[in-house]
Amino acid sequence: RAHVILCWLALLLIRITETTTGATWPTVRRELDRLHLGTFTGPTGLFRQVTTLTKPQTDLLAKLGIPTPKQIIALEPTPR
């Protein structure tokens, strides 16, 4: 029963996304799958950075009312 409810909620979310953006789910998913978070470490510390948003990604997030992520997520210098 719980599985059926989760599947129904996922389908509802997909339909809302398609209706709001005017794009098909495979298109939305393909665009957003290109977003990545990279973790970079070195002798001076660690930082996490999101890939630069493309125009289609920015448009999708705007249509969905989702704020664009910050480019630098975390910046942690190595303790001395």
MOURDA-V785642 format. One record per backbone hydrogen bond with DSSP energy under -1.0 kcal/mol. NH is the residue of the N-H (numbers start at 1). CO is the residue of the C=O. Records with the same first field share a line. If there is no record, write none. Layout:
NH->CO ; CO
//
This chain:
5->1
6->2
7->3
8->4
9->5
10->6
11->7
12->8
13->9
14->10
15->11
16->12
17->13
18->14
19->15
20->16
21->17
22->18
28->24
29->25
30->26
31->27
32->28
33->29
34->31
35->32
38->49
40->47
42->45
45->42
46->76
47->40
48->74
49->38
50->71
51->36
58->54
59->55
60->56
61->57
62->58
63->59
64->60
66->61
73->48
74->48
76->46
78->44
//
